[in-house]
Amino acid sequence: MRKKHGMLAELEKIIEQFSGEEVMKNVMKGSEDIFEKTDAKKKASWMKGAMERLDKLVDEGTRFRIMENCGYNCAKMNSRALGEAVARRTKFKTADEFIEAEQKTPAKGTRLSREGNILYQYYTPQSYGVKCYCEMVQAAEGQVSPTYCHCSKGFVKKLWEAVLEKPVDVELIQSAISGASECKFAIHI
């Protein structure tokens, strides 16, 4: 028997933790047919529907917490990316020097700007020909609920906390899968 997609197994646990078993079962309907090698369009279609169900069944604050926790898990699973950012940071004496360097030479598909104590992190997945960096919604048709993007918010939070070695607050300003040309996060440092 094939195992459910790992990201969906995590989502299932988190939904149940924050909203209970009944809500989890409703949101996760059909997930038993989504595996690691499932067609990208089928994955995206399922996830788009799951976010619509989550939006209908759960209050805004709780669903954002659910997805942010998914982002925290994603950061753990992608610890290499966080480790690379931390390694780049260690080459600079101060966080300000690091931020300046990141602004001058951003990785493809990203950019960074700063206004005082707020960093603006931008993701431009279209530069790679996709709607989102997350494989679960890359092939989505139409717009996906911005609820989903709170996963990226959680990832961005963990990334900057690791780099700056202190807590940060992150706001999701806009997202590409919800109709914007790029994703934008405000990181309050």
Phi and psi in degrees as a GROMACS rama.xvg file:
@    title "Ramachandran Plot"
@    xaxis  label "Phi"
@    yaxis  label "Psi"
@TYPE xy
-78.4849  147.471  ARG-2
-87.6071  141.659  LYS-3
-55.7636  150.979  LYS-4
-52.0727  133.016  HIS-5
-57.3893  -39.6279  GLY-6
-65.565  -33.5326  MET-7
-74.317  -34.2164  LEU-8
-62.3226  -40.0438  ALA-9
-67.4416  -44.6779  GLU-10
-57.7436  -43.2199  LEU-11
-57.2628  -47.8747  GLU-12
-61.3484  -42.8007  LYS-13
-69.3705  -41.721  ILE-14
-60.6325  -44.9913  ILE-15
-62.8182  -40.6329  GLU-16
-59.6607  -42.9785  GLN-17
-93.754  -23.3286  PHE-18
-130.696  -3.90305  SER-19
93.2494  166.67  GLY-20
-66.2081  -41.4135  GLU-21
-63.0123  -46.2192  GLU-22
-62.8122  -45.166  VAL-23
-55.7095  -46.9097  MET-24
-62.1875  -39.562  LYS-25
-67.026  -45.5372  ASN-26
-66.2689  -38.9961  VAL-27
-87.6072  7.13058  MET-28
-51.3768  128.164  LYS-29
88.2993  -7.82699  GLY-30
-67.0068  -20.8191  SER-31
-65.6676  -11.8766  GLU-32
-101.369  7.49844  ASP-33
-110.751  119.04  ILE-34
-121.983  173.344  PHE-35
-54.0424  -38.9496  GLU-36
-99.0797  14.0279  LYS-37
-64.0541  144.766  THR-38
-50.1766  137.359  ASP-39
-58.2675  -38.9587  ALA-40
-67.7697  -38.1683  LYS-41
-66.572  -42.1641  LYS-42
-59.071  -49.5724  LYS-43
-64.221  -40.4594  ALA-44
-63.7893  -43.3027  SER-45
-62.7243  -47.2938  TRP-46
-64.3465  -39.7196  MET-47
-58.728  -44.7677  LYS-48
-65.0047  -39.2039  GLY-49
-62.6121  -40.3387  ALA-50
-68.172  -35.5136  MET-51
-64.4235  -41.1995  GLU-52
-66.2148  -42.0635  ARG-53
-61.6247  -42.9647  LEU-54
-60.5319  -36.1865  ASP-55
-76.5204  -31.8639  LYS-56
-97.5043  -18.2805  LEU-57
-130.446  140.723  VAL-58
-64.3413  157.597  ASP-59
-56.0417  -49.5314  GLU-60
-58.6916  -43.2433  GLY-61
-68.7346  -43.4822  THR-62
-67.0106  -33.8106  ARG-63
-65.5532  -40.8237  PHE-64
-62.7005  -39.9254  ARG-65
-57.5649  -51.5704  ILE-66
-71.3019  -34.2275  MET-67
-62.0008  -39.8526  GLU-68
-65.7787  -32.9823  ASN-69
-62.0407  -40.1766  CYS-70
-64.0981  -36.9577  GLY-71
-62.7361  -41.7198  TYR-72
-65.0242  -39.2573  ASN-73
-62.0907  -39.873  CYS-74
-62.075  -39.0802  ALA-75
-64.8492  -44.0084  LYS-76
-69.2782  -24.961  MET-77
-110.486  43.1155  ASN-78
-61.5172  -23.2437  SER-79
-61.345  -44.1278  ARG-80
-62.9997  -41.7618  ALA-81
-66.0243  -42.0078  LEU-82
-61.441  -38.6482  GLY-83
-65.9053  -40.5352  GLU-84
-65.1435  -42.6439  ALA-85
-63.7983  -40.6816  VAL-86
-63.4215  -40.2934  ALA-87
-62.4466  -40.342  ARG-88
-61.2535  -37.4902  ARG-89
-66.7725  -12.7116  THR-90
-80.3587  -4.21223  LYS-91
-121.732  145.569  PHE-92
-68.2414  -37.025  LYS-93
-127.844  159.522  THR-94
-63.2801  -37.0763  ALA-95
-60.9028  -42.1349  ASP-96
-62.803  -42.07  GLU-97
-61.231  -46.9151  PHE-98
-61.315  -42.4861  ILE-99
-60.0518  -42.804  GLU-100
-65.4352  -40.7751  ALA-101
-64.9147  -34.3607  GLU-102
-66.7569  -38.9656  GLN-103
-74.7122  -34.726  LYS-104
-132.072  69.07  THR-105
-71.7016  153.551  PRO-106
-66.9806  151.887  ALA-107
-54.7883  137.135  LYS-108
83.6769  7.03665  GLY-109
-139.732  162.715  THR-110
-157.464  163.008  ARG-111
-138.911  135.45  LEU-112
-132.692  165.082  SER-113
-138.576  137.515  ARG-114
-132.557  99.3498  GLU-115
63.2768  -122.564  GLY-116
-95.6718  20.4143  ASN-117
-119.398  124.039  ILE-118
-97.0332  142.434  LEU-119
-114.08  113.851  TYR-120
-97.0696  127.705  GLN-121
-115.661  137.644  TYR-122
-115.062  132.785  TYR-123
-124.364  78.029  THR-124
-61.9829  -22.941  PRO-125
-61.8612  -23.8546  GLN-126
-64.4016  -17.6585  SER-127
-106.814  4.97419  TYR-128
77.3038  22.7078  GLY-129
-126.89  163.985  VAL-130
-81.2614  -27.5341  LYS-131
-154.309  153.546  CYS-132
-73.7571  -19.4702  TYR-133
-80.8196  127.699  CYS-134
-61.3396  -20.8931  GLU-135
-73.4792  -20.6271  MET-136
-130.658  7.7461  VAL-137
-55.3069  -36.9356  GLN-138
-100.119  17.9876  ALA-139
-63.1641  140.319  ALA-140
-97.199  134.989  GLU-141
73.4105  -169.749  GLY-142
-85.6091  148.796  GLN-143
-110.85  145.979  VAL-144
-52.0371  135.82  SER-145
-62.5252  -14.0292  PRO-146
-52.421  -42.1268  THR-147
-57.6807  -35.1472  TYR-148
-71.5082  -10.482  CYS-149
-70.3323  -14.4906  HIS-150
-65.0687  -48.6738  CYS-151
-62.5381  -36.3812  SER-152
-57.7619  -44.2409  LYS-153
-62.9995  -40.181  GLY-154
-63.9867  -47.0442  PHE-155
-60.0807  -40.9698  VAL-156
-59.9514  -49.743  LYS-157
-64.7785  -37.2882  LYS-158
-61.8988  -52.0909  LEU-159
-70.9684  -30.582  TRP-160
-66.1274  -38.3963  GLU-161
-67.0554  -42.9732  ALA-162
-68.3853  -45.2607  VAL-163
-89.2045  -10.7329  LEU-164
57.4627  40.1365  GLU-165
-160.903  160.084  LYS-166
-66.1981  144.685  PRO-167
-133.105  155.579  VAL-168
-104.013  140.699  ASP-169
-127.449  137.769  VAL-170
-117.17  137.508  GLU-171
-86.0688  118.351  LEU-172
-93.4207  -45.6069  ILE-173
-157.938  160.108  GLN-174
-139.142  146.079  SER-175
-67.0718  -38.3207  ALA-176
-75.439  -8.01767  ILE-177
-104.018  9.63807  SER-178
116.021  -12.512  GLY-179
-77.7338  162.75  ALA-180
-76.3997  -20.0309  SER-181
-155.263  165.02  GLU-182
-89.2771  145.152  CYS-183
-139.244  128.775  LYS-184
-123.728  137.384  PHE-185
-100.148  122.323  ALA-186
-108.931  113.562  ILE-187
-89.2294  110.093  HIS-188
